[in-house]
Amino acid sequence: MKISDNPFYAFLSGSGGVGKSHLIKSIYQAALKHYNKRAGEDFRRVQVLLLAPTGKAAYLIKGNTIHSALSIPASQSLKIYKPLDSGRLNTLRCELGALKLILLDEISMVGNSMFTVQLNNRLKDLKGSKDDFGGVSIITIGDLFQLKPVMDGYIFTDLQSLNYYSVLAPNLWKKYFRMFELDEIMRQRESKMFAEILNRLREGKHTTTDLQKLKERCVQESSCPQEAPRLFIQNALVDKYNEQVYESFTENRYTIKAQDSVIGAASAELKEKIMRQIPYVPLRNSKQLAHKLKLAVGQRTEVATNVRTDDGLTNGASNIIKLIQLTDENKPSGLIWVQFDYEDVGRKTRQENRTLYVTGIQSTWTPIKPVTTQFPVGRTKSAQVVRKQFPLRPASAKTVHRSQGDTQTQIVVNLNSNRSFPHIHYVALSRVTTIEGLYITDLCEDKISVDQRVVKEMEILRTEQSLNLCFKPLYMLDQSDLKVCYLNARSLHKHIEDVRKDINYSSMDIVIFTETRFNSSDTDDIYNIDGYRLFRNDVSQGTGPGRPYGGTAVYSRVPLKEGYPYAHNVNGIEYTIIKTESNPHLNIIGIYRSPNIAISRLLSSLRSVLDEDSSAQNIIIGDFNVNWMVESDRQSLYNLMVVQNHYRQLIAGFTTDNRTLIDHLYTNLIEEEIEAGILETYFSDHKAIWASLKT
């Protein structure tokens, strides 16, 4: 992202508890900061997009669904791509024309048709490009050891031959995506033990001890907490349990019949035929709005369809019914007040409907109103049923498939099934945060299985398609070399903790920071780093308020020659001279030139430094504020250092987020004696530059 303009594609994988969600947020904020600060970019335009396949998953990351963000109709076949008309495409381009990066969460729910046919082609149209994904970079996040995508193939499989697009479409996942896997579980000790059991179960590597530990959580249904959600594999068991819960309420319960009508029917006979079919239309074909909805005060329900994604009113948002106010009990009317499990869900809706909060209505309740949708019935495409109903469904129990993405403190799991469903045990059992909150009424351990296609794909991703770093970590350098690093830290006093925790810097022998902005009154213990000796080349504070704008700090963990480092500031330019005991003939010279100092003063000071000992071996490293990428800018410095003194400048890439190369490394050492490079940073707009010297 910062190194190149070329699109990149990565898969961030890991089991539960490894910190994927936290990393998504960090990557998103880092990407926003990077793109919005680039010269010529309009920060008001969308350049980074957070996407997920479901409304619930999108809300959890404060993003959008693939369907809504990219105008892909939910009712459309995933196997057939339908371009937008020019008007809607222009609207989408106005919204997302500047898009550069997509973070796509819950990738296991995204199938190959959605990915290769829909997402890929929509991005091509959006960007007006023939490049795959329109040249937009994509980072996918998730765990392939989850349930197979509904009505689609695994994202890593080829499109089926019955898909007309499959003849032309390469496997874009195989072609581009490389995996980085998080494997360290970040939870507390007790939760960590449970997470480790689940991690082995996830890949089918569970032990007899793991199963025994899970069996310790097996109980009778009568011993389970009444309020805990139930998970079943079979729809029939879900319906049966929800009906039992409904029947257990003796008052304040209602059966709300949808208000249905037919439009577009060619005849009265066809209209009547469709009306007779309506009661038998499955929920999946009626956009999840029930023909008859049985609800009671105190019942657990969830939102049945995406009502308002930006407010969390999404398919699967769990809640408890607190009050039912029907203005006509014969049809969907009035309001149903619910308390969502998460306080943030419905916040905007509550604010917009604040006039409805009269005596007896608590401020944390959210009003749910009937919604209207339409759907076809049978083979008749022209005729549609228009249905008005409350967008809720009973959810005291749900299927494991529907629970994917949920997190609960307590669950009751029944995994009874006549056949194996790959990964379903892992998905069901991992919905709860601790093993103490897990109650199992039927483990059905003989049906535990994993899909061997997923196992094979993960083997490939972990070996042949693992993500290679685009830079060389400093901790990978030869430990026997003398390793020197330089960074314009842009206020080291603010970022000293970042430095202390970065193993790249703690792997170096000598680290030089400039623009430290240390006050003379700051004591060394504020900035000490364990194992390193600190030398400060502070600049005077001046008469104005605040901290000085310069200053150099040198950290060394190797013995230095007596009298070194020392400050040798010339013409307003900071020089810090360093010599080690092991190589006393080598000068390491840290330099910082403010852009306010004339280039002529830089050249003059460099001449004086070089003339002190023309036969010395030197490494001159620092921020010269001269853009080496621009020939006219570098010409005078090039003439002095390269032409006249025969030094080589070893840094070749951008050293700032503004795409300039103003941090240089000059040396008169031969090529075989020194290696140099660039290290990315996140807390400074400069990158670190480094040198590794053979000793």
SEBA-444008 format. One record per residue: x, y, z of N, C-alpha, C in turn. Coordinates in steps of 0.05 Angstrom, whole numbers, plus 5000, padded with zeros to 4 digits. Atoms other than C-alpha are relative to their C-alpha. Layout:
# SEBA-444008
XYZXYZXYZ;...
This chain:
# SEBA-444008
501649765000500050005000501750255000;498349774998505550495019502449984982;497650055016511050184977499550034970;500650015029507550124910497250074994;502749945009501550354871498649764988;501250245011500449654844498049875019;501950134981494249294872501349765013;499050234985495648764924497649855011;502150184991491548174949501049825022;499050154977492147835016497649875014;502050144984488247345060501149995028;499350014972488647455135498349795014;501450234989486846805169500749965029;499550074972486446525239497549905013;502450104986481846175287499050215019;501249814981477646505340502050075022;498449914978481346915393502850094993;497349925008487547085352500250304994;500049715003485547815343499550114972;500649915028483047865271498450265001;501849764999477648375290501650255007;498349774992482648835324501850084977;498149945022487448785266498550134976;501649875021481848955216499850305005;500449724992480549605254502650164996;497449865002487949775256500850044971;499349985029489049635181498250224988;501949805011482850055164500950285007;499249734992485150655205502750074987;497449945013492350595178499650074971;500549955029489750565106498750274996;501349745002485151165117502150225003;498049804994490851565146501950034976;498149995022495551375089498850134975;501249905024490851505031499150295002;501149734997487752135059502150225002;497949814998494452465071501750034975;498449985025497152355001499250254985;500449755015498052974959498049964977;501950015022492353104911497549835005;502350174994487452624945497950165015;502349874987480552864967499149825023;500550174977479652595038497049955003;502950044998472052665030499049764983;500950225017471752114977500849735013;499650274989471351374996502449874986;497750145011478151054985500449725012;499850264986477650475035497249925007;502750104995471550045041500149755017;500350244983469749555097497549854991;502350155010465249005069499849735015;500550274990462148355094497649894985;502150125016457347855063497250035012;502649984987451747945115499850275014;500449754986448648545148501150005028;499050024973450348295217503150035001;497149985001457648195200501050274992;499349735009457848865165499850205023;500449814978455149225226502249975021;497950054980460248895272502650144994;497649865008465849215232499550284992;500949735008461949855220500550054970;499749985029461949715146497449964985;502450045017457049535090500049724989;500150265013454648905057501050034972;499150005028457448714990497750084982;502449945016450448754961499350295000;500949724999448749444986502250194990;497949815008455549774975500450004970;499450025029456349524903497549964983;502650015015448949524883499649734986;500550275011448448764873497449915012;502650084989441148554880500149745014;499950244984440148034934498549774987;501750205013434947674892501249894974;498750075026439647614832501649745002;498350245000442946954814502950085000;497149934998450246974834501549914976;498550125022452246574773499850174974;500449835024449847104723500450295007;499449714994452747804723498250184983;501749815014448048364705501150295005;498949734997451449044692497850205008;501949794993448149664721499550174975;500549815021444750144674501850255004;498149774999448650784659499550195023;500749814978444851204710501049905026;499250104974446050744768503049965002;497150025000453250614747501350265006;498949734996454651364745499750085030;500449944971451651424815502049855017;498150164985456050864840502850114997;497449885005462151184808500450255016;499849764984460651834843500649945029;499650084972460451464909502749875005;497750174995466250984900502250014979;498049985022470251224840502950025009;497249974990476351364884500949765016;499450244984476250674916502749884993;497450125004483150374926500449745015;499550234984482549844979497349905012;502250134987477149355003501049825022;499650204979477448995070497549835002;502450175003472748405062500149795022;500050174976471048055128498249764995;501650255002467947365139500149884972;499650095027470847115074499049724996;501050275003468546405088497249994991;502749995009461446625074499750104971;500049905027463346905006500849774981;499550225018462846384951501550094974;498449945024466646344885498350164979;501649845019460746614844499750295008;500149734990459847214888502650154996;497349885001467347344887500950054971;498949985027469247204815498150124980;501949905020462847364778498950285009;501349754992459447914819502050225009;498249794990464848284859502050084980;498049945019470148234806498950184977;501149855023465748484749498950275008;501049744991462449024789502350205004;497749824996469249314808501250084973;499049935027471449284735498350224988;501849795010465249684715500450265015;499749764983466150164773502450164992;497549865006473350324755500450044970;499749985029472250274679502649884992;497450135005478049784677499649714993;500150295007479349104646501749835020;498450144980484048934704498249855019;501550154981481648404752499450175025;500949844978477748724809500250304994;499749725007478449374771502550145010;497549884989485449464799499850085029;500349934971482649544870501449785017;498850194982486749214925498049885019;501950144982483248704969501549855022;499150164977484848435038497649855010;502250164989480347855057500749905028;499650084973479447655129498149785008;501850214991476647025160501349745004;499150274994477246285171498649804982;501150195020476145765116498849755014;501150234986474545235169497350075012;502749934992467445495173498149854981;501950135017461045275139500250104971;499949945029460745255063498050224994;501849795007457645875032497349894990;502750095007450145815022499550054970;500749985028448045684950502450094982;497649925015455245774926502249815007;497750174994461945414923502050145017;497749884985468045524966501450204983;498849785015471646154946502549904984;497550095013477945754927499549804978;500550205020474445264881499450144973;500749905027473545354806497050024997;502849985006466845584780499149744986;501050255012462444994760499550054970;500349985029461844844686497250104991;502749915008454344994687499850305002;499949704999456245724701501150094974;499149925026456646054633502650175001;497749824997462046524660502549835005;497750154990466545954683502049934977;498350075022469345814613502250224997;498249785004472546504612501550085026;499049894975473946624686502349835012;497950154986480546424717499349995030;500450014971480746244791501650235012;498749764990482246934818501249975028;498950054973483246684889502849864997;497450145004488746204866502050184987;498149845016491746714819501350225017;499049764987492547294868500549985030;500049974971491447144941502149835014;497950124983496946984991499150045029;501150004973495646825064502150075021;498549954975498247105129498249905022;501750134980495846685187500950095028;499649944971495146935259499649745015;500250264986496446355306500350025030;499849974971497446645375497450085012;502649944987491146615418500450215021;499549764983490447275455498150015024;501950004978485347065508501349925027;499050074974486146955583500349705003;499250284998488546285610497749804997;502250195002481845935621498750014972;501149975027478946205556501949894980;497950095019485546035522499949694998;500250305000484845295542497749924982;502350065016477945275510500550064971;499349925027480445645449501949814987;498150195011486045145440498649744993;501650245007481044565442498550054974;501549935024476744915390501950014976;498149975022482945055348500749734988;499450275010484544315344497549874987;502550105012477244135332499550124972;500449855025477144655276501349854977;498550135021482244255236499849695001;500250294997480043555257502349875014;497750114986486143475301499549985030;500750024972482343425367500949745012;499050244986484742925419497749875016;501950144982481142425464499550185024;500249824977482542915521498250234994;501749785008479243475482497049925000;502750095001472943065471499049955029;500850054972472842865545499350275013;500549744988473243595564497350114991;502649915010467343765519497749845011;502150164988463343175546499350085028;500549914973464043465615497950225000;502049795002459444015589497349894991;502550125009454043525568498049985024;502149994979447543615608497349934988;502850045009440143465604498850284994;501349755007435844005572498850145024;501349884977432144105638502050145019;498049874983438744315671501350254987;498849775014440344855620498650265007;501249744994439245595633497850064980;502349955017432445785606500550224980;499649775017434846445578502249974979;497850045019440746155539499049924973;500850075027439946125463500649714994;499650285008439245425433501049994971;499150055028442945185371499549714993;500550275011440744595329501150004971;499350035029442944315262497549994984;502450055015435944125241497950225003;502149804999430644645223497649915016;502350104986425144205250500350035030;499549974971428244215320500050295008;500149724995429044965316497150095002;502849925000421745065298498549895025;501350134977419544575352500650145026;499249864975423444925407498850285001;501249735000421145615386497050005005;502950034995413945375386499549955030;500350064971414845095457500450255017;499549754985417645755481497650194997;502349835004411846135450497649905017;502350114985406745665482500350035030;499549974971410045765550499150275010;501149744992407646485550497049995002;502850034997400646525577498550264995;501349745006399247265563501950174983;498549825018401447835518501449864977;498950135023402447375460498050034977;501649935024399947475389500949834976;499450115026399547135322499350214979;500449785019400547675270500249904972;500250095028398347505200500950224981;499049805019401947855143497750114983;501949875019398148335099501149964972;499050085026398948045029498150104978;501649935024396648284960501749914976;498650095024398348084889499950234979;499949805022400648564834501149874975;498950105025401948434761498849754989;501250255010397447834754498450054974;501349965026394847754683497049965001;502950064998387947504706499349975029;501050044973383547454767500549715009;499550284993384446694764502949965010;497250024992392046764768500450125027;499749864975391447254825499049825023;501150174979386946774864501849765005;498250234997391646194850502450075017;497649914985397546584877499350045030;500849954973393646794939499749735015;500250264987392246054954502749885006;497350114996399645894948501650155022;498549834982401946454994500649875027;499450114973401246085061502249795000;498150225002405945545036502850094990;497549905010411545985011502149995023;498050014979417945835051501250275006;498949754992421246395089502350094981;497749935017427346365044499150134973;501149895025422846544985498350255004;501649764994419047105020501650225013;498149814989425147505039499950025031;500050044971424547245110497850135015;502349894986417947585125497949785002;501750234995413247075157497150054992;502849985005406146935134498450035026;501149984973404246825207502350025019;497849954982408647105261499049985029;500850054972407946845332502050145019;498349844982410647345383498850045027;501049954972410147455458502050195014;498349834984412747965507501949835017;498050164985419147695538501449794982;498950205018420647255477502650104987;497649935015427547245445499449984970;500450005029427247445371502650124988;497949865014431947715319498850134975;500849875025431348185260500249814977;500150215021429347765200501250094973;498949915025431948205144501550265005;498549764996436648795134498150244997;501849774999432349385155501650264998;498349765000437849895168502849925009;497350114994445049645164501650205016;498449814986448150295188499350035029;500949984972444250245253499949735014;499950264988445249505265497449844998;502650155003438049315247500349824976;499250185022440648745205499049715006;500850284998438848025192501649865021;498650144979440447655256500550165025;499649844976440648235306498249915023;501550134979438447905371498950215019;501449824981433548215420498049855016;502250104984428148105472497650194996;502449835003420948355460499250105027;500749884975419048845514497150095001;502749905001412349105491498949974972;501350025026407448965434497650194999;502249815003402949545413498849984972;501350035025398449335356497550184999;502449845004393349835330497849844988;502050185011389649275294501249725002;498950264996390748565317499649814977;500550175024388348295250502150044978;498049955020394348565212502450135012;497649874989401448825221499550305002;500649724996400449505252501250095027;499049904975403149945307503049955003;497150024994409849805341500549755017;499050204981413749245374502650115011;497749894987418749495425501949775009;498150214994425049075432502550125014;497449934988431449095474502149844987;497950145014437448925432502249915019;497950104983443148515461502350205003;497849805000448049065443498850284999;501249744997446449775464500350174975;499549835024449350085400497949944978;502050085021444249705357497550165004;502549854999438350155341500350285012;499649734988441450785371498850224983;501049795018439851205310496949994998;502950035002432750925305498750115025;501149894974431451095379500150305000;499749715000434051795369497950134981;501849895020429751915307497049975008;502850054991423451645342499650085029;500249934972424451995409497350105009;502749904992417452295407498249775008;501750234993414651585415500449915028;499350094974417851505483498350145021;501849904980412051625531500549845026;499750144974411251395603499749704996;500150295002412750655609501849894979;498250095021417350625548502850075009;497349954992424550545569501750104977;498349875021429950945532501749804985;498350205013433750305515498449824981;501650165019427949995477500050134973;500049905027427750055402497349924986;502550075014421250105361500549864974;500050145026420349605305497350034986;502449955015415349785252499849804977;500350185023412349355197501550104975;498749925025416049355131498649864977;501350115024413649205060502149914980;498250105021417148785008498349844980;501450165020415248394946501849774989;498550245009417147714918498249844981;501650175018414947234863499149755013;500950264991411046604875499849814976;500150195023411845994830501650104977;498549945024414146064759499250264987;501049765012410346704744501850245008;498149794994415547264738498650275001;501349745001410747834723498450065025;501749964976406247734784501849995024;498449994975409047914852498150025024;501449974975406547844923501250245015;499249784983406848494963499349935029;500550094972407648315037500850225019;499449824978407248765098500149835026;499850164976409748455163502350125017;497849924983414148595223502549844993;497550145008421448425205501349865024;499050144977422347955264499549704996;500650295000422847195274500849905028;499350124974423046765337502949904999;497150075000430246635358500949895027;499150154976430146265424501849774992;498350205012433045735380500550084971;499449955028436545795313501849774990;498250205011440545355266502950095004;497249934998448045325271500850174977;499349845023448445605201499350295005;500949724996444546225222501650135023;498549894977448846305285502850094992;497349945008455246385245500550305002;499449724995458447035267499050105027;501049924974454747065334502149965021;498450054976458247125401498150025024;501850014977454546925465501649935025;498850074975456346865538499049725010;501250264994451746245544498649894975;501650135022449145755492499449715008;500650284997445745075493500149884972;499450115027448044645434498949714998;500950275007444544035405500949944972;498950065026448543735348499149744988;501250255010444043145335499550024970;500450005029444142965261500549724990;499650265013443642355216502449984983;497650005018449642565174501950225009;497949814992456042955180499750264983;499849745014456443695163502850125007;497349914994463743915157500050275014;499549754984465844445208497750085018;502349904985459044485241500449995030;499550014971461444265309501850245009;498349774993466944785309498550265000;501549765002462245335287498150035023;502049994978456945155339501450055027;498849984974461645075398501650265004;498449764998465745695382498350255002;501849764998459546155388500250115029;500049924972460746195464502850085008;497349894994466446585496501649835020;498650164981468046105553498749725002;501150274998467245365565497949985022;502050004978463345525629497250084990;502649925011457945835586498949814980;500850205020457345215542498449775013;501750234992451744705552499449834976;500350185023451444095506497949795007;502150214995445143665503500549764982;499250235017447843225446502550084984;497549935013455043265424500349864972;500050155026454242725369502950014988;497249975007461842685367500849824976;499350175022461842125315499550144973;500549855025459442645264501950234996;498049785004465243125274501649954975;498550035025468443245207501050274989;499049765014472443735165499949944970;500050045029472043835090502949984990;497350045009478343555059500950204979;499349795019478044085004501150245015;499049774984479044615058502749935012;497450094989484644215090502250034979;498049995022488244165023500650294993;499649725007487144905008501850145021;498549874978489945115076502949904999;497350105003496044675064501550164979;498849855022497345034999500550295009;499749724991496245725030502250025021;497949994980500945555087502849954989;497450075012506445335040500550164974;499549885027506145524966498950294998;501249745003501646134975499950165026;499749844976503946425041500950284992;499449725006504547185042502950075007;497349914995511647435035500050305007;499749724993513548085068501250164977;498949835021514848655020502450165009;497649874991520648895062501549795017;498450194984526248565101499950095029;500049934972525048565176502850025011;497349964990531048815214500949775018;499250234983530848225261500849764984;499150215018532247785200502850044990;497249955009539048105187501949825015;498050164989545347725201500950115028;499549914973546547765276503050075004;497149944997554147785266500850264988;499449745013553748425225499650235020;500549754985554049135253497650134986;502649915012546949385242499450285011;500649724994545350135239497450084988;502649925010538550445232499650305006;500549714997536251165222497050054995;502849925004529251475229499650285009;501149754991526452165229497449945014;502350104984521552005285497750195002;502249804999517552645279498850015028;500749974971517352755355500349735014;499550254986520652165389498850005028;501149994973518052415455497149895001;502850115001511052205432500049704994;500150275011513151535403502149815013;498050174988518351255451499049725007;501250264994513550695472499849834975;500150155025512550505399502749884994;497350095006520050445391500849775019;499350204981520950045455498749734994;501450255004515849525433500449884972;499650105027518349445361502649844999;497750175000523048855354501950074978;498149925021525949155291502250185011;498149824988529249715330501749865021;498550144979531249265388501949794988;498250185013534848825337502550144989;497849855011539549385316502250065021;497749944982546449545345500150305006;500049714997545950295334497550114986;502449875011539450695324500350305003;499849705000539551435305497250114994;502649875004533151845313500550304998;499949715001532352565291497250115003;502449864993526953085303498849875026;500950114974526652805374498350195016;501549794986524053465402500149965030;499650024971526953315471500450285011;499449764985526753885520502649965016;497650034984533254025556499449925029;500850074973529353925621499149715002;500750285000527353215600502349835010;497950174990531352705639500349754982;499450235017534652115605498249765006;501550244993530551605643497349994986;502649995015524251835605500349844974;499650105027527351595540501949764999;498250235001531851015561498749754988;500950265011531250345525501849795011;498450214987533449715561502049894981;497850125015540149465537501550194982;498849805018541950115501501150245017;498949754989546250715519498950234984;501249775014543051385502501950234999;498549755004546751985473498150204988;501849795010542952635462501550234987;499049765014544553185412497650184998;502349835000539053655433500650274988;499749735010537854325401498650195019;501149804981536254965438497150054995;502949975002529055105453499250264987;500749745011529255825431498250165019;501549834982524756365459497049944999;502950055003517956105435499149785018;501150214984513255645472500349734986;499950275012513254895461502749884998;497550155002518654395445501650094976;498349945023524554515398499349814977;500850165024523654245327502149814990;497950195009530153865320500849815023;498850184980534653425362500549734989;499250275008538252765352500449835025;499450194978538452155397501349754987;498650245009543251575388499849795022;500250234981541950895421502049794990;497950205008547750395421500049785021;499750234983548149695449502849874997;497350105004555349585425501950205012;498149814988561449885459501050204979;499149795018563450545428502850105008;497349904995570350855422499750245020;500149794980571951325479499850284987;500549735011569452035466497850014979;502250025020563951795419497549895014;500549815021558651965401500650285010;499949714993559552715398498650164979;501549835018555653275368501950184985;498349835017558753665310498150164981;502149855015553254145289501350244985;498849805017555254595230497950134983;501849855018551455145194497049945006;502750064993545054965232499149724994;500650275007545554245210501149815022;499250184978545853685263501749774989;498350235006551653205256500649865027;499350154977552752645306501949784991;497950185009559252255298500349765019;500050254984559551525322502349834990;498050215006565351025325499849785020;500250234982565150325353502849905007;497450114992570749975390500949784981;499350225017570449385343500950094972;499249895026571349825281500650305002;499449724994574750465301500850174975;499349865024576550645229497650094984;502549945014569250715209498550225015;501749794989565451365220497149954992;502850015005557951305226498950285007;500749714997555252015216497050034996;502849945002548052175231499650294994;500449725009545352805198497150074999;502749905004539153225200500250294990;500149735011538153835156497050094998;502749895002531854245165499550114972;500649885027528354455100500450305000;499649714998529355165125502950084996;497149955004536955105118500649984970;499449995028539555305050501849764992;498450235010542554745007502950074999;497249925001548955145000501349965027;498950044973549955105076500449705005;499750294998548854345072502649924986;497650085016554154275018502650095013;497649894986559054715056500749835024;499550164976558254315120500949724993;499150265008558953655084502950004991;497249995008565453875052501850015024;498349974976568254065120500249735014;500050264987566253385148501849804985;498550185017569253005089502950065000;497249915001575653415089501549945025;498650064975577153245162501849764997;498350245004579752565140499049874974;500950085027579152425066500549704996;499550295003581751705075498249835018;501750144982576551515127497849844986;502450155009571150985116497650135014;502249854989564551335125497349884992;502850035006557151195129498650255009;501449754993553251845126497049954995;502850095001545951715141498250205013;501849814987540152175154498050134981;502149855015534752655130501350254989;498749775014537753125078498050204989;502149835012531053415056500750094972;499449975029533453344984498749764987;501450235013528952924940501749884978;498250145018533552434906498649914975;501650095023527952234859499950224978;500249785019528152924825502850104993;497349945008534453044785500950285006;499249724996534353794790500450065030;499649964971533653754866502649885010;497750144989539253264877502750084987;497649965017544253534825502550095015;497749904986548753934870501149815021;499250204981548853404924501249754987;498950225016550052864872502850064991;497349925010555953244844502049985023;498250004978559053324913500749725009;499650264987558052624941500849784980;499650225018558052174880502350064980;498149935021562052534826502750075012;497449904989567352894868501249815021;498950164978568052424928499649704997;500250295007566051754896498549845021;501850144982560751574948497749884984;502450115011554851134932497650075018;502449964984547751314954498349754997;501150275001544450654972497049975003;502950014996537150824985498750064973;501249985027532850724923497050054999;502949975000525550754944499150255016;501249784985520851274975500749975029;499550014971522751455046498050165016;502149864986516651865063497249924988;502750065010509151785057499250194977;500649825022509252375009501449924975;498750115024513151944960502450164991;497549875005519652304965502349825011;497650144989526652024977501950215011;498449794988529652525025501849905022;498250124980532952045074502149834984;497950125017539651825044502049845017;497750144988545351355060502350004980;497649985017552151525030502349845013;497750144990558251085037502249974979;497850075018565150965008501049725004;499450294997565150235030499449864974;500550155025565449724974497349855003;502750125000558949374955499849755017;500050264985560848704987499950045030;499749954971561749035055497450105013;502349864988554849355064497449934985;502750045011547449215052498350225012;501749784990542149755059497149964991;502950035008534549815056498350205015;502149824989528150145079498249835017;501950134982523549955137497550185004;502549854996516250175140499650075030;500849934973513750545202497150094999;502849914999506750715225499650265016;500449764983507951285274501450254990;498749775013512151735229499450004971;500450005029511151975159502649954984;497550095012518451785146500249705004;499350284996520751075136502849995012;497350044990526850815172501849904977;498050125019533150675131502249875017;498150154984538450185153502349904983;497650125012545249895138501049775017;498950234987548249225155502949964989;497250005008555949195154501349745008;498550254994560148565149502350075018;497949954980564848525208502249794998;
